[in-house]
Amino acid sequence: MFYDTTPFNPVNSGYRIAFRPGEHNVCPGCGQSHWSIGRMTAECAFCATALPINHGGSFGPGLFSVSERSKPLAA
């Protein structure tokens, strides 16, 4: 058997349907454009199709850093 050992690269995975805040989003299920927006998904108000929200950024533990100026002063 042949196993693909190349790491997953989301850039080469193709187009993924997602809700994009700030843009005109049309439901892929019914074609309407009314949405109930949550923290992680947006749901079509007509047919209940759920799409992940594309925030356009990254998330994770390395996203925030603390600089020396933002640390509290020692008392």
MARBA-592761 format. One record per residue: x, y, z of N, C-alpha, C, CB in turn. Coordinates in Angstrom, 2 decimals. Glycine has a CB too. Example, Ala and Ser with C-alpha at 12.3 -4.5 7.8 and 13.67 -1.06 7.14 Angstrom:
- n_east;n_north;n_up;ca_east;ca_north;ca_up;c_east;c_north;c_up;cb_east;cb_north;cb_up
- 13.19;-5.69;7.80;12.30;-4.50;7.80;13.20;-3.30;7.80;11.31;-4.47;9.05
- 12.85;-2.25;7.08;13.67;-1.06;7.14;12.90;0.03;7.87;14.08;-0.60;5.72
***
This chain:
- n_east;n_north;n_up;ca_east;ca_north;ca_up;c_east;c_north;c_up;cb_east;cb_north;cb_up
- 0.83;-1.19;0.00;0.00;0.00;0.00;0.87;1.24;0.00;-0.94;0.00;1.20
- 0.34;2.29;-0.58;1.04;3.57;-0.62;0.34;4.53;0.33;1.08;4.15;-2.06
- 1.09;5.13;1.24;0.56;6.12;2.16;1.16;7.48;1.82;0.85;5.74;3.63
- 0.31;8.46;1.73;0.76;9.82;1.45;1.33;10.41;2.74;-0.40;10.70;0.89
- 2.60;10.72;2.75;3.25;11.24;3.95;3.49;12.74;3.88;4.55;10.52;4.17
- 3.00;13.41;2.84;3.18;14.85;2.76;2.26;15.52;3.78;2.89;15.38;1.33
- 2.73;16.58;4.44;1.88;17.25;5.43;0.71;17.97;4.76;2.71;18.25;6.24
- -0.36;18.12;5.51;-1.54;18.82;4.99;-1.22;20.29;4.80;-2.75;18.64;5.94
- -1.52;20.81;3.64;-1.33;22.22;3.34;-2.68;22.79;2.93;-0.26;22.43;2.22
- -3.33;23.64;3.77;-4.66;24.14;3.43;-4.69;25.01;2.17;-5.19;24.93;4.58
- -3.55;25.56;1.77;-3.51;26.38;0.56;-3.81;25.53;-0.67;-2.14;27.06;0.41
- -3.39;24.28;-0.67;-3.58;23.40;-1.82;-4.84;22.55;-1.72;-2.38;22.51;-1.98
- -5.68;22.79;-0.75;-6.84;21.93;-0.55;-8.08;22.37;-1.34;-7.19;21.88;0.90
- -8.02;23.49;-2.02;-9.16;23.93;-2.81;-10.05;24.90;-2.08;-9.95;22.76;-3.25
- -11.10;25.33;-2.75;-12.04;26.31;-2.18;-12.92;25.63;-1.14;-12.90;26.95;-3.28
- -13.11;26.27;-0.03;-13.99;25.77;1.02;-15.08;26.80;1.26;-13.20;25.47;2.33
- -16.30;26.33;1.26;-17.42;27.23;1.51;-17.37;27.66;2.96;-18.78;26.55;1.17
- -17.42;28.97;3.20;-17.39;29.52;4.55;-18.12;30.85;4.56;-15.93;29.68;5.05
- -18.60;31.22;5.74;-19.21;32.53;5.93;-18.10;33.54;6.13;-20.21;32.54;7.14
- -18.10;34.61;5.36;-17.06;35.63;5.45;-17.66;36.93;5.96;-16.37;35.84;4.07
- -17.36;37.31;7.21;-17.91;38.55;7.76;-17.51;39.75;6.92;-17.45;38.75;9.21
- -18.43;40.68;6.77;-18.16;41.89;6.00;-18.40;41.74;4.52;-16.75;42.31;6.23
- -18.78;40.57;4.05;-19.05;40.34;2.64;-20.50;39.91;2.46;-18.09;39.28;2.04
- -21.00;39.99;1.23;-22.34;39.50;0.92;-22.26;37.98;0.80;-22.90;40.15;-0.39
- -22.89;37.28;1.74;-22.83;35.82;1.78;-24.17;35.25;1.33;-22.47;35.31;3.19
- -24.14;34.38;0.35;-25.33;33.72;-0.17;-25.29;32.26;0.28;-25.43;33.83;-1.73
- -26.41;31.77;0.78;-26.48;30.39;1.26;-26.31;29.42;0.09;-27.82;30.13;1.99
- -25.42;28.44;0.22;-25.26;27.46;-0.85;-26.43;26.49;-0.93;-23.97;26.69;-0.64
- -27.26;26.42;0.10;-28.40;25.51;0.11;-29.64;26.07;-0.55;-28.73;25.13;1.50
- -29.95;27.36;-0.27;-31.22;27.91;-0.78;-31.06;29.23;-1.53;-32.17;28.12;0.36
- -29.91;29.87;-1.45;-29.68;31.10;-2.19;-30.09;32.36;-1.45;-30.40;31.03;-3.47
- -30.60;32.24;-0.24;-31.00;33.41;0.55;-29.77;34.02;1.21;-32.06;33.03;1.61
- -29.94;35.17;1.85;-28.79;35.83;2.46;-29.07;36.35;3.87;-28.34;36.98;1.59
- -29.94;35.68;4.62;-30.19;36.04;6.02;-29.53;35.00;6.90;-31.72;36.14;6.32
- -28.72;35.44;7.87;-27.90;34.55;8.66;-28.08;34.79;10.15;-26.44;34.71;8.29
- -28.00;33.73;10.92;-27.89;33.80;12.37;-26.42;33.49;12.68;-28.88;32.78;13.11
- -25.72;34.48;13.22;-24.28;34.36;13.37;-23.93;34.06;14.82;-23.58;35.65;12.89
- -23.14;33.02;15.02;-22.65;32.64;16.33;-21.16;32.91;16.44;-22.94;31.16;16.62
- -20.51;32.25;17.39;-19.07;32.44;17.56;-18.26;31.68;16.53;-18.66;32.02;18.95
- -18.69;30.46;16.18;-17.90;29.62;15.28;-18.60;29.34;13.95;-17.59;28.32;15.96
- -19.93;29.42;13.92;-20.67;29.12;12.70;-21.74;30.18;12.44;-21.32;27.73;12.79
- -22.16;30.23;11.20;-23.29;31.06;10.80;-24.33;30.12;10.18;-22.85;32.19;9.78
- -25.59;30.29;10.56;-26.65;29.40;10.10;-27.65;30.19;9.27;-27.35;28.71;11.29
- -28.02;29.63;8.13;-29.01;30.27;7.26;-30.35;30.32;8.00;-29.14;29.49;5.90
- -30.99;31.48;7.99;-32.27;31.64;8.69;-33.41;30.94;7.96;-32.59;33.12;8.85
- -33.24;30.56;6.70;-34.30;29.93;5.93;-34.21;28.41;5.93;-34.28;30.44;4.52
- -33.02;27.87;5.63;-32.91;26.41;5.47;-32.01;25.75;6.51;-32.39;26.09;4.10
- -31.44;26.53;7.44;-30.61;26.03;8.53;-29.29;25.41;8.07;-31.38;25.03;9.31
- -28.80;25.78;6.90;-27.47;25.35;6.48;-26.44;26.07;7.33;-27.23;25.62;4.96
- -25.54;25.34;7.95;-24.52;25.94;8.81;-23.18;25.99;8.09;-24.39;25.14;10.12
- -22.51;27.14;8.19;-21.19;27.32;7.59;-20.21;27.78;8.65;-21.25;28.34;6.42
- -18.97;27.34;8.57;-17.97;27.86;9.50;-17.67;29.31;9.16;-16.68;27.00;9.46
- -17.35;30.09;10.19;-17.02;31.50;9.97;-15.53;31.61;9.67;-17.40;32.37;11.20
- -15.22;32.25;8.57;-13.84;32.48;8.17;-13.44;33.85;8.69;-13.66;32.38;6.61
- -12.65;33.87;9.75;-12.24;35.13;10.36;-11.06;35.76;9.62;-11.88;34.92;11.81
- -10.45;35.02;8.75;-9.35;35.56;7.96;-8.04;35.67;8.70;-9.73;36.90;7.45
- -7.96;35.10;9.86;-6.73;35.17;10.63;-6.40;33.83;11.23;-6.83;36.22;11.73
- -5.43;33.84;12.09;-5.05;32.60;12.74;-5.41;32.67;14.22;-3.55;32.31;12.56
- -5.36;31.54;14.85;-5.61;31.49;16.28;-4.69;30.46;16.89;-7.10;31.15;16.58
- -4.50;30.56;18.17;-3.64;29.61;18.85;-2.83;30.27;19.94;-2.74;28.94;17.87
- -2.01;29.48;20.61;-1.27;30.00;21.76;-0.17;31.00;21.38;-0.66;28.87;22.51
- 0.33;30.99;20.18;1.40;31.90;19.80;0.93;33.21;19.23;2.28;31.24;18.81
- -0.38;33.46;19.28;-0.93;34.66;18.67;-0.64;35.91;19.49;-2.42;34.51;18.48
- -0.63;35.79;20.80;-0.43;36.95;21.66;0.95;36.87;22.32;-1.54;37.03;22.73
- 1.58;38.01;22.44;2.87;38.05;23.13;2.85;39.20;24.12;4.06;38.19;22.12
- 3.62;39.08;25.16;3.69;40.10;26.20;5.04;40.78;26.08;3.48;39.50;27.63
- 5.02;42.09;25.93;6.27;42.83;25.86;6.66;43.31;27.25;6.15;44.02;24.88
- 7.86;43.80;27.37;8.34;44.28;28.67;7.53;45.48;29.15;9.82;44.65;28.59
- 7.05;46.32;28.24;6.30;47.51;28.65;4.92;47.17;29.17;6.18;48.47;27.49
- 4.32;46.07;28.75;2.97;45.75;29.17;2.91;44.97;30.49;2.28;44.97;28.09
- 4.08;44.59;31.02;4.11;43.89;32.31;3.92;44.90;33.44;5.45;43.10;32.49
- 3.24;44.50;34.51;3.07;45.42;35.65;4.40;45.71;36.33;2.07;44.82;36.67
- 4.50;46.90;36.89;5.71;47.28;37.59;5.81;46.55;38.92;5.76;48.77;37.81
- 7.02;46.18;39.30;7.22;45.50;40.58;7.02;46.50;41.72;8.65;44.87;40.65
- 6.33;46.08;42.77;6.04;46.99;43.89;7.13;47.02;44.91;4.77;46.62;44.55
***
